[in-house]
Amino acid sequence: MENYIGIMSGTSLDGIDAVLVETDGERVRLLDRTTAPFASGLRDRLLALAAGGAVTARQWGELDTALGRAYADITRQLLASSGRRAADIRAIGCHGQTVWHQPNGELPFSLQLGDGNRLAAETGITTVTDFRRKDMALGGQGAPLVPAFHQCVLAHPERLRIVVNIGGIANISVLAPGRPVMGHDVGPGNMLMDLWCRRHTGVPFDRDAALARRGTVLPALLARLMSEPWLALPAPKSTGRELFNDAWLDARLSGDEAVADVQATLAEFTAAAIAREAQGWPAGELLICGGGGHNPLLLERLTALLPGWQVNTTNAAGVDMDAMEAMAFAWLAHQTLHRLPGNLPEVTGARRHAVLGAVHFPD
């Protein structure tokens, strides 16, 4: 068993998660975890960039450096809290911050910022970054990558489990006994709810769904949201803030809706998109991880929309829902250093399995 650190900052841009795990590739044990908000101003700059805002080469490079430093800071915090030294860690797996994900078209790519060279140099720990582009070079979507990890830690020999990661975007992993793992993005997770809440209340998310609970779902608006053509595309597929953003939402609003009603409808949209994917399977377990696992309204609506299903968070299955994605990238770093594949072609659409990531040595 070796120690790895995993670092994740996702499309919700709500902060940085870091975990310390022990793994041999088949078993994964969470030893410690921590989280930190983005430094003042950094989140706003990242949001502007992810929304397609113009940026100079200098600003681009400064963001890359600032993120590398932020990832190094949280690594040092985690080492201090866990009582570990850099020499105790085999490697860091750092996802980086996605600023643009374009899996289709003539020139597909996925771009994450966060200087892995700086992270390795400042911490003294070998660092693995850039996990998505090898899969894309092989014709894949480069996403989602977590289904392989979900299979490792949550597959059950007898029961169907669908794992739903509700971050900025929601994605599913279908773990059916005796069948290859399936998985893909299903649409917005917290992204649109957070956007609307921030715009109208100034706070970054709707804690405990308090705003949404004051509203009523608007059927006509929900129908317009659910009619998005991307939702009907077959897998493999992935998406992000490039599609589901302020402009996309505003184009579907009439302009006279009450703020709380829109919030309630956006929560229903997230739940309905997830439920529609699960309804094609026999009733089993639906296990939620990511920030959406803290939204009680989402869990209530998924339970109502999926009668016969056991809806719970991954905590009930023994895996910390808040640590899941960071743990996945720690595990992927293990896969990289041991020259083992990290992707599932049946999920991403790549032509073959591949060792993922770029390795940065500290010396």
C-alpha positions as CSV (number, residue, x, y, z in Angstrom):
1,M,0.0,0.0,0.0
2,E,1.3,3.5,-0.9
3,N,0.2,7.0,0.2
4,Y,-1.2,9.4,-2.4
5,I,-2.7,12.8,-2.3
6,G,-5.6,13.7,-4.5
7,I,-6.6,17.3,-5.3
8,M,-9.8,18.4,-7.0
9,S,-11.4,21.7,-7.9
10,G,-14.4,21.2,-10.0
11,T,-16.7,23.1,-12.3
12,S,-18.7,24.5,-9.4
13,L,-15.6,26.5,-8.4
14,D,-16.6,26.3,-4.8
15,G,-13.1,25.6,-3.6
16,I,-10.3,23.0,-3.5
17,D,-10.6,19.6,-2.0
18,A,-7.5,17.5,-1.0
19,V,-7.3,14.0,0.4
20,L,-4.7,11.6,1.6
21,V,-5.4,8.0,0.7
22,E,-3.6,4.6,1.0
23,T,-4.0,2.4,-2.0
24,D,-2.6,-0.6,-3.9
25,G,-4.9,0.1,-6.8
26,E,-7.5,-2.4,-5.7
27,R,-8.1,-1.2,-2.2
28,V,-8.4,2.5,-1.3
29,R,-8.6,3.9,2.3
30,L,-9.2,7.5,3.1
31,L,-6.7,8.7,5.8
32,D,-7.4,12.4,5.9
33,R,-8.9,15.3,4.0
34,T,-9.2,19.0,3.9
35,T,-10.8,21.7,1.9
36,A,-10.1,25.4,1.3
37,P,-11.9,28.3,-0.5
38,F,-10.2,30.0,-3.5
39,A,-8.3,33.1,-2.6
40,S,-10.1,36.4,-2.9
41,G,-10.5,37.4,-6.6
42,L,-9.2,34.1,-8.0
43,R,-12.6,32.5,-8.2
44,D,-14.1,35.5,-10.1
45,R,-11.2,35.4,-12.6
46,L,-11.7,31.7,-13.2
47,L,-15.5,32.1,-13.6
48,A,-14.9,34.9,-16.2
49,L,-12.4,32.7,-18.1
50,A,-14.7,29.6,-18.0
51,A,-17.5,31.8,-19.4
52,G,-15.4,32.6,-22.4
53,G,-14.1,36.0,-21.3
54,A,-11.1,37.4,-23.1
55,V,-7.8,36.8,-21.5
56,T,-4.2,37.8,-22.3
57,A,-1.3,35.4,-22.4
58,R,0.0,37.1,-19.3
59,Q,-3.3,36.7,-17.4
60,W,-3.5,33.1,-18.5
61,G,0.0,32.3,-17.2
62,E,-0.7,34.1,-13.9
63,L,-3.8,32.1,-13.3
64,D,-1.9,28.9,-14.0
65,T,0.8,29.9,-11.5
66,A,-1.7,31.1,-8.9
67,L,-3.6,27.8,-9.1
68,G,-0.3,25.8,-8.8
69,R,0.5,27.8,-5.6
70,A,-3.0,27.2,-4.2
71,Y,-2.7,23.5,-4.8
72,A,0.8,23.5,-3.1
73,D,-0.7,25.4,-0.1
74,I,-3.5,22.9,0.4
75,T,-1.0,20.1,0.1
76,R,1.1,21.5,2.9
77,Q,-2.0,21.9,5.0
78,L,-2.9,18.3,4.5
79,L,0.6,17.1,5.3
80,A,0.5,19.1,8.5
81,S,-2.9,17.9,9.6
82,S,-2.1,14.3,8.9
83,G,1.4,14.3,10.4
84,R,3.0,13.1,7.2
85,R,6.1,14.3,5.4
86,A,6.6,14.8,1.7
87,A,8.8,11.7,1.7
88,D,5.8,9.7,2.9
89,I,3.8,10.4,-0.3
90,R,4.3,8.5,-3.5
91,A,2.6,11.1,-5.6
92,I,0.0,13.8,-5.9
93,G,-2.9,13.4,-8.4
94,C,-4.1,16.9,-9.3
95,H,-7.0,17.3,-11.6
96,G,-6.5,21.1,-12.1
97,Q,-9.2,23.6,-12.8
98,T,-11.1,23.1,-16.0
99,V,-11.5,26.3,-17.9
100,W,-12.8,24.9,-21.2
101,H,-14.0,21.4,-22.2
102,Q,-14.7,20.9,-25.9
103,P,-15.0,17.2,-26.6
104,N,-16.5,17.4,-30.0
105,G,-15.8,19.1,-33.3
106,E,-12.7,19.3,-35.6
107,L,-10.4,20.3,-32.7
108,P,-11.5,18.6,-29.5
109,F,-9.7,19.4,-26.3
110,S,-10.0,19.8,-22.6
111,L,-8.0,22.4,-20.7
112,Q,-7.1,22.5,-17.0
113,L,-5.0,25.1,-15.3
114,G,-2.7,24.6,-12.3
115,D,1.0,24.4,-12.9
116,G,2.1,20.8,-12.0
117,N,5.7,21.7,-12.2
118,R,5.3,24.3,-9.5
119,L,3.2,22.0,-7.4
120,A,5.9,19.3,-7.6
121,A,8.7,21.8,-6.9
122,E,7.0,23.6,-4.0
123,T,6.0,20.3,-2.2
124,G,8.8,18.0,-3.2
125,I,6.3,15.4,-4.3
126,T,6.0,13.8,-7.7
127,T,2.8,15.2,-9.3
128,V,0.5,13.8,-12.0
129,T,-1.7,16.2,-13.9
130,D,-3.4,16.5,-17.3
131,F,-5.5,13.4,-17.0
132,R,-8.0,14.0,-19.8
133,R,-6.2,14.8,-23.0
134,K,-4.7,11.3,-23.6
135,D,-8.2,9.8,-23.7
136,M,-9.3,12.6,-26.1
137,A,-6.2,12.0,-28.3
138,L,-7.6,8.4,-28.6
139,G,-11.0,9.7,-29.8
140,G,-12.7,9.8,-26.3
141,Q,-14.5,12.5,-24.5
142,G,-11.9,12.8,-21.8
143,A,-14.8,12.5,-19.3
144,P,-16.1,11.3,-17.1
145,L,-13.0,9.6,-15.6
146,V,-14.5,8.7,-12.2
147,P,-16.5,5.6,-13.2
148,A,-13.3,3.5,-13.2
149,F,-12.8,4.6,-9.6
150,H,-16.4,4.1,-8.7
151,Q,-16.1,0.5,-10.0
152,C,-13.0,0.0,-7.8
153,V,-14.7,1.2,-4.5
154,L,-18.4,0.7,-4.9
155,A,-19.2,-2.2,-7.3
156,H,-21.4,-4.8,-5.6
157,P,-21.3,-8.5,-6.8
158,E,-25.1,-8.8,-6.7
159,R,-26.8,-5.4,-6.7
160,L,-27.1,-2.7,-9.4
161,R,-25.7,0.5,-8.2
162,I,-25.8,3.8,-10.0
163,V,-23.4,6.4,-8.6
164,V,-24.3,10.0,-9.3
165,N,-21.7,12.6,-8.8
166,I,-23.5,16.0,-8.4
167,G,-20.9,18.7,-8.7
168,G,-21.2,21.6,-11.1
169,I,-22.2,19.0,-13.7
170,A,-23.9,15.7,-12.8
171,N,-22.5,12.5,-14.1
172,I,-23.5,8.8,-13.5
173,S,-21.6,5.5,-13.2
174,V,-23.7,2.4,-13.8
175,L,-22.3,-0.5,-11.9
176,A,-24.3,-3.6,-13.0
177,P,-23.1,-7.0,-11.9
178,G,-21.6,-9.0,-14.8
179,R,-21.7,-6.0,-17.2
180,P,-19.2,-3.4,-18.3
181,V,-19.3,-0.1,-16.4
182,M,-21.3,2.5,-18.2
183,G,-21.3,6.2,-17.5
184,H,-21.6,9.7,-18.8
185,D,-22.5,13.3,-18.0
186,V,-26.2,13.8,-17.6
187,G,-26.5,17.6,-17.4
188,P,-26.2,20.4,-14.8
189,G,-25.7,19.4,-11.2
190,N,-25.3,22.4,-8.9
191,M,-24.1,24.8,-11.6
192,L,-27.3,26.5,-12.6
193,M,-28.7,26.5,-9.1
194,D,-25.5,28.1,-7.8
195,L,-25.5,30.7,-10.6
196,W,-29.1,31.8,-9.9
197,C,-28.7,31.9,-6.1
198,R,-25.5,33.9,-6.4
199,R,-27.1,36.3,-8.9
200,H,-30.1,37.1,-6.7
201,T,-28.8,36.6,-3.1
202,G,-25.1,37.2,-3.3
203,V,-24.3,33.9,-1.6
204,P,-22.6,31.1,-3.6
205,F,-25.2,28.3,-3.1
206,D,-28.6,27.6,-1.8
207,R,-27.8,26.2,1.6
208,D,-30.3,23.4,2.6
209,A,-32.3,24.4,-0.5
210,A,-33.9,27.2,1.6
211,L,-34.5,29.4,-1.4
212,A,-35.9,26.6,-3.6
213,R,-38.2,25.4,-0.8
214,R,-39.9,28.9,-0.9
215,G,-40.7,28.5,-4.5
216,T,-42.9,26.4,-6.8
217,V,-41.8,24.4,-9.8
218,L,-42.8,26.1,-13.0
219,P,-43.9,23.4,-15.5
220,A,-43.5,25.5,-18.6
221,L,-40.0,26.5,-17.6
222,L,-39.1,23.0,-16.7
223,A,-40.2,21.7,-20.1
224,R,-38.0,24.3,-21.8
225,L,-35.0,23.3,-19.7
226,M,-35.6,19.6,-20.4
227,S,-36.0,20.2,-24.1
228,E,-32.2,21.0,-24.4
229,P,-31.0,18.8,-27.4
230,W,-27.8,17.8,-25.6
231,L,-29.8,15.9,-23.0
232,A,-31.1,13.6,-25.7
233,L,-27.7,12.8,-27.2
234,P,-26.5,9.2,-26.8
235,A,-23.5,8.4,-24.7
236,P,-20.6,8.8,-24.7
237,K,-21.1,12.5,-23.9
238,S,-19.8,15.2,-21.6
239,T,-20.5,18.8,-21.1
240,G,-19.7,21.8,-18.8
241,R,-20.0,25.5,-18.3
242,E,-19.5,26.0,-22.0
243,L,-23.1,25.0,-22.6
244,F,-24.9,25.3,-19.3
245,N,-24.2,28.9,-18.3
246,D,-25.9,32.3,-17.7
247,A,-26.7,32.9,-21.4
248,W,-28.3,29.4,-21.7
249,L,-30.5,29.9,-18.7
250,D,-31.5,33.5,-19.6
251,A,-32.6,32.4,-23.1
252,R,-35.2,30.1,-21.5
253,L,-36.6,32.5,-19.0
254,S,-39.6,34.7,-19.8
255,G,-38.3,37.4,-17.4
256,D,-41.3,37.6,-15.0
257,E,-40.6,34.5,-12.9
258,A,-40.2,34.8,-9.2
259,V,-36.7,34.2,-8.0
260,A,-37.7,31.3,-5.6
261,D,-39.8,29.6,-8.4
262,V,-36.8,29.6,-10.7
263,Q,-34.6,28.1,-8.0
264,A,-37.2,25.4,-7.3
265,T,-37.4,24.6,-11.0
266,L,-33.7,24.4,-11.4
267,A,-33.5,21.9,-8.6
268,E,-36.3,19.9,-10.3
269,F,-34.4,20.1,-13.6
270,T,-31.2,18.5,-12.0
271,A,-33.3,15.8,-10.3
272,A,-35.4,15.1,-13.4
273,A,-32.4,14.8,-15.7
274,I,-30.7,12.3,-13.3
275,A,-33.9,10.3,-12.8
276,R,-34.6,10.0,-16.5
277,E,-31.2,8.2,-16.9
278,A,-31.9,5.8,-14.0
279,Q,-35.4,4.9,-15.1
280,G,-34.0,2.8,-18.0
281,W,-32.6,0.3,-15.4
282,P,-34.3,-2.1,-12.9
283,A,-34.7,-0.5,-9.5
284,G,-31.5,-0.6,-7.5
285,E,-29.4,1.7,-5.4
286,L,-28.8,5.3,-6.3
287,L,-25.8,6.6,-4.5
288,I,-25.1,10.4,-4.5
289,C,-21.7,12.0,-4.0
290,G,-20.4,15.5,-4.5
291,G,-21.8,18.8,-3.2
292,G,-25.3,17.9,-4.4
293,G,-25.4,15.2,-1.6
294,H,-25.9,18.1,0.8
295,N,-29.0,19.4,-0.9
296,P,-31.9,17.7,0.9
297,L,-34.4,18.8,-1.8
298,L,-32.5,17.0,-4.5
299,L,-32.4,13.8,-2.4
300,E,-36.2,14.1,-1.7
301,R,-37.0,14.6,-5.4
302,L,-34.8,11.8,-6.6
303,T,-36.5,9.5,-4.0
304,A,-40.0,10.6,-5.3
305,L,-39.1,10.3,-9.0
306,L,-37.5,6.9,-8.5
307,P,-40.0,4.7,-6.6
308,G,-38.6,1.4,-5.6
309,W,-35.0,2.7,-5.6
310,Q,-32.9,3.0,-2.5
311,V,-31.6,6.6,-2.7
312,N,-28.8,7.6,-0.4
313,T,-25.3,9.2,-0.4
314,T,-22.2,7.2,-0.9
315,N,-21.5,7.6,2.9
316,A,-24.0,4.8,3.4
317,A,-21.8,2.5,1.3
318,G,-18.6,3.5,3.1
319,V,-17.1,6.2,0.8
320,D,-17.1,9.8,1.9
321,M,-19.3,11.7,-0.6
322,D,-17.3,14.9,-0.2
323,A,-13.9,13.2,-0.7
324,M,-14.9,11.0,-3.7
325,E,-13.6,13.0,-6.6
326,A,-10.3,13.9,-5.0
327,M,-9.9,10.3,-4.0
328,A,-10.5,9.3,-7.6
329,F,-7.5,11.5,-8.8
330,A,-5.3,10.1,-6.1
331,W,-6.2,6.6,-7.4
332,L,-5.6,7.8,-11.0
333,A,-2.1,8.9,-10.0
334,H,-1.4,5.4,-8.7
335,Q,-2.6,4.0,-12.0
336,T,-0.3,6.4,-13.9
337,L,2.8,5.6,-11.9
338,H,2.2,1.9,-12.2
339,R,1.5,2.2,-15.9
340,L,-2.0,1.0,-15.5
341,P,-5.0,2.3,-17.5
342,G,-7.1,5.0,-16.0
343,N,-9.9,5.3,-18.6
344,L,-12.8,3.1,-19.6
345,P,-13.3,3.2,-23.4
346,E,-16.9,2.0,-23.0
347,V,-17.5,5.2,-21.0
348,T,-15.5,7.8,-22.7
349,G,-15.5,6.4,-26.3
350,A,-11.8,6.2,-26.6
351,R,-10.3,3.6,-29.0
352,R,-8.5,1.8,-26.2
353,H,-7.5,1.8,-22.6
354,A,-4.6,4.2,-21.8
355,V,-2.3,5.3,-19.1
356,L,-3.4,8.8,-18.4
357,G,-1.6,12.0,-17.1
358,A,1.6,13.9,-17.3
359,V,4.2,13.3,-14.6
360,H,6.2,16.1,-13.0
361,F,9.1,15.2,-10.8
362,P,10.3,17.5,-8.0
363,D,14.0,17.3,-9.0
